[in-house]
Amino acid sequence: MNTDRTKLLGEAPVRKAIFVMATPVVAGMMVQVLYNLVDTFFIGRLGDPNQLAAANLAMPVLVLMMAIAGIIGTGAASYISRCLGESRNEQAAKTLATGVVLSVIIGLVVTILGVIFLKPLITLLGASIDTFPYAYTYVLVLIIGTIPIMGNYAIGQLLRAEGDAMGSMFGMFLGTVLNIVLDPLFIFVFEMGVGGAAIATVLGNTGSLLFYFFRYNSGKTLLKINLKLISFEKVFMREIFTIGIPASLSQAFMAISMTFLNNMAAGYGDTIVASLGVSLRIITIGTFIFMGIAAGCQPLVGFNFGSKNLKRVKSIILNGMSITTIIGLLLGGLIWIFARPIIGVFSSTEEVQNFGMIILRALVISLPFVGGQMLNTVTVQAMGKAIPSLFLSISRQGIIFIPLLFLLNTLFGFNGFIYAQPITDIIMLLISLVLVSQILRKSNPNRKVDALPAQDTIVSKESIDC
């Protein structure tokens, strides 16, 4: 085993370990954000709000693909990290091989079902008469590219599980740059409009996936993909799916909630759908940073929880929450101040700018809170706690968000439903703090692990000491 990698996971100063593990992932996520924004920018240059709205309507499909891929990616990654922490390298290698094959099989099933039910799916997404043909084209291309899209997402997580954050980051970077280069080519040169953007997305994911396969066979990773090690034994299926399914439910509910959100927005007109779509993509600047930090912390938590180093696990959580809270406050303030000109970069339509500014300012309220909540959710997954992971996964975008969405929309209309997400994230942060604290206490036979502090204390000096 690579001793430098294991020392980083289990012995390096916590802040240094988080920085080394999270920075490449965050960098890769920022490249992904750049893709999202550039993609939106080029579609916006078409001067057609209907195509801009169609791209937003199709987003739940992409999120759902990632959710399904996350069953394998998150579940297998959690088990790989814990096996490496317990020095069970062969078990980790078998999990990797099995996860890769399962990703391909599930991707093929999703492709077949997607093609069969394509038309009713587009209607379900909330497409109007004007946006239907554009949404149909966009989603069809995504479905045809299901295997590379899902494979890229899942296998990138497996690579990070062994601490190869740099390899994962470069794969994301390669795919996203490819996507950005191909966007204007397919959209404008080949005059394919929003469908061209979807083709660029699929090709970008294909490039990332091919790089990951190359990485695993380059000798630069702890594990290698060896198809001879594939095993469908009960232990692997249990470990992958009991953690993977609850984790994927979070994104699955996100796809469902986005569908509800888009249908509600469609009730106010296609301009609102377009404004919502631009705002949601801008807000990914913050959420993707937090996802990167959480993803970087996941193998740290899994490794140290597997080796029974609960003190280090707690330190990782506190440091991570401190970082995400500070970033959320600073970034949220900047986006709030410059909301209208930011929207204006992606659409010259005055109505889109006006409504987009309102929506964006509502969404940025989440930023100081959502990072800690994401980190706690990933922590529970990395610990292998299936039931708490399931609870957190279905609560944010399901049990809490969807009822709030309907309630606030009914009571306050447009000015109500746009605040459902920030209110949900505040509630979820408090719930996740209590849950993680309880898990840490119960996992220590000597009960010497203190409860995690409340959100208003995690940014203190003590919370970031190693």
NULUMMI-16668 format. One record per residue (C-alpha): residue in one letter; x, y, z. Coordinates in steps of 0.02 Angstrom, whole numbers, plus 50000, padded with zeros to 5 digits. Layout:
AXYZ/...
This chain:
M500005000050000/N500565017849966/T501175023350139/D501145041950094/R499305040550050/T498855031450210/K499875043750315/L498895057950236/L497245049650278/G497675044350454/E499115054750523/A499335071650435/P498705087450525/V496835088450495/R496815105250408/K498225099850294/A497355083350255/I495715092250213/F496655104750105/V497595091150010/M496055080249987/A494765093749954/T495715106449850/P495855095549694/V494035090549709/V493475108549734/A494545113749586/G493725100249482/M492015105649543/M492405123649495/V492825117749321/Q491125108949323/V490315125249380/L491205134049238/Y490445121249120/N488705124249189/L488885143049174/V489705142749002/D488375130548944/T487025142449005/F487955157248930/F488015149648756/I486195144148761/G485745161648821/R486665169048671/L485375160648560/G484175174248619/D482775161548644/P482075160248822/N481175144248772/Q482825135048740/L483525142048901/A481975135848993/A482105118748907/A483875116348971/N483255119749147/L481785107749126/A483015094049077/M484115096249230/P483115084049340/V483535070249216/L485395073449233/V485235074549422/L484265058149425/M485625049549323/M486915055449449/A485795049449591/I485705031949517/A487585031949484/G487815037649664/I487085021249725/I488665012849664/G489855027549680/T489455032449859/G489095014949925/A490655006949851/A491735022049895/S491205021250077/Y491645002750088/I493295004949995/S493855018650115/R493395008450268/C494244992750199/L495845002450165/G495765009650341/E495634991850409/S497044985750293/R495864974350196/N496574978650025/E495924963449931/Q494154967049990/A494344985049929/A494954979049758/K493464967249741/T492284981549786/L493074992449651/A492894979349515/T491114975349565/G490644993749570/V491294996949394/V490294982549320/L488714987249414/S488855005049347/V488834998649168/I487384986549197/I486294999449283/G486725012549152/L486125000949014/V484474997949103/V484195016649127/T484545019748942/I483245007148885/L481905013549005/G482285031648962/V482035028948776/I480405019448803/F479625032648917/L480405048248840/K478835057648786/P477855055848950/L479455060349042/I479595076948950/T477785081048992/L478085076549175/L479555088549181/G478365102949150/A478705106948968/S477485118648882/I477015118148699/D478425130348662/T479775121548762/F479295103348726/P480295100648564/Y481875108248639/A481725098448801/Y481375082448702/T482975084348600/Y484035088648752/V483415074148858/L483525061548715/V485385065248692/L485685063648880/I484815046848886/I485825040148740/G487385045248838/T486815037649003/I488235025149022/P489675037749006/I488745050549113/M488385038349253/G490045029449237/N491005045749250/Y490085050849408/A490225033949495/I492015029549452/G492635046949496/Q491975043749672/L492845026949680/L494495035249635/R494295048049774/A493885034149897/E495705028649899/G496335046449918/D496745049949734/A495895066949735/M497125073749607/G496695060349480/S494845063149507/M495065081849487/F496035080249325/G494705068749254/M493355081549291/F494455095349220/L494775085849059/G492945081849030/T492345099349070/V493625108048960/L493135096348818/N491315100748848/I491655119448849/V492635118348686/L491275108048601/D489815118848661/P489995133348536/L490465120948398/F488855110848412/I487715125248464/F488235138348336/V489365130948201/F488295115448175/E486725125648219/M486055112148336/G485485124048473/V485125116848643/G485315099148574/G487115103248532/A487415107848713/A486795090648765/I487965082148641/A489435091948712/T488925086348887/V488925067948839/L490605069048750/G491375078148898/N490815064449017/T491495051348897/G493195059848901/S493225059649091/L492725041449100/L494105036148979/F495375045549084/Y494825036649243/F495075019749160/F496805025249105/R497195031449281/Y496775014849360/N497935005849239/S499375018149254/G500095011349416/K499765027849507/T498315021549613/L498225010249765/L496964999149678/K496754993049500/I495204987949405/N495344969149391/L493774961549317/K494304944449382/L493934950949557/I492104954649521/S491024947349658/F489154947949686/E489314940249858/K488104946049990/V489384956250086/F489774967349937/M487974969749885/R487484973950063/E488884986350090/I488634995049922/F486744996249922/T486384999250106/I487465014850099/G487265019049914/I485365018849907/P485095030850053/A486455042249985/S485715042249810/L483985046149877/S484605063549916/Q484945067149733/A483415057249678/F482335068349787/M483285083149717/A482735077949542/I480955075849603/S480955092549694/M481695101249541/T480275094049439/F478985100949562/L479915117549565/N479955118749375/N478115114349361/M477685127949486/A478805140249394/A477965135449230/G476325141049307/Y477055158649311/G477685157449131/D479185151149032/T480135167049077/I480105161949261/V480715144549214/A482175152349120/S482545164249265/L482505149949390/G483655139549281/V484975153249269/S484875156549457/L485035138249503/R486595136549396/I487395151949471/I487065145749647/T488055129949605/I489615140549627/G489335138749815/T488535121649822/F489875113649714/I491245120949825/F490385112949974/M490155096549881/G492005096649843/I492485099750024/A491275086250082/A491925073949951/G493705077650004/C493265074250186/Q492335057950148/P493865046650130/L494655055050282/V493125051250387/G492935033550318/F494765029050344/N494855035850522/F493165029050573/G493725012050508/S495325013350612/K494315018850767/N495135036150775/L493565045450829/K494505060650893/R495185063650719/V493465060750642/K492745074450753/S494155086350707/I493845083350522/I492005087650543/L492325103450643/N493645109850524/G492575106050373/M491065114950445/S492095130150491/I492755131450314/T491065129450229/T490205141950344/I491475155650313/I491465152750125/G489555152850125/L489465169650214/L490745178150101/L490125170949937/G488295173449981/G488595191750018/L489465194849853/I488125186149750/W486755195749843/I487565212549803/F487905208949620/A486385198049584/R485665207949438/P487275210649339/I487705192349365/I486035187049291/G486325199549150/V487875190049095/F486785175349046/S485245184048977/S484935201048899/T483055199448925/E482485212149054/E481135201049127/V482355186749153/Q483545198849240/N482185205749354/F481475189049410/G483185180849411/M483845193749534/I482395190249654/I482605171349642/L484495171949658/R484445182749814/A483245170449894/L484335155549853/V485965163049921/I485235162850096/S485605144050095/L487485146150070/P488055148550251/F487045133150303/V487055120550162/G488925116750170/G488865110350349/Q487335100150310/M488175092150159/L489725088250260/N488715079850398/T487745069450273/V489345063550187/T490095059950359/V488655048250404/Q488845039450236/A490725037450261/M490415029750432/G489335016450352/K487775021250452/A486395016050334/I484835021350431/P485455038850481/S486095041150303/L484385036450236/F483535048650354/L484645063350305/S484525059150121/I482635058950112/S482385073650229/R483215088150138/Q482385086949968/G480935076050019/I480165076050192/I480535094450224/F480785103250058/I479315096949955/P477965100450087/L478735117750119/L478745121049932/F476885117749916/L476465126650079/L477415142650041/N476825142949861/T475025141249918/L475185154750051/F476305167349964/G476375162649780/F477985166949687/N478705176049838/G478435160449943/F479055145349847/I480765152949809/Y481165153149996/A480785134750025/Q482575129249994/P483485141050114/I482245137350253/T482495118750222/D484385120250231/I484345129350397/I483235115750472/M484305101850399/L485925108850469/L485205108250646/I484545090550621/S486175084050548/L487205091650689/V486175082550820/L486245066050725/V488125066050695/S488445070650877/Q487405055850935/I488325043850817/L490015049650880/R489515047351062/K488785030051033/S490305024550931/N491505028251075/P491385014851211/N492155027151335/R490935041051285/K492335053851281/V491865061751116/D490965078051150/A489425083351056/L489705094250905/P489435112750942/A487995122850877/Q488205132050712/D488555148650796/T490105141750881/I490925131450745/V491845146050669/S492765149750830/K494635147250846/E494405131550949/S493405123150813/I494825123850688/D496225118150802/C496945101250752/
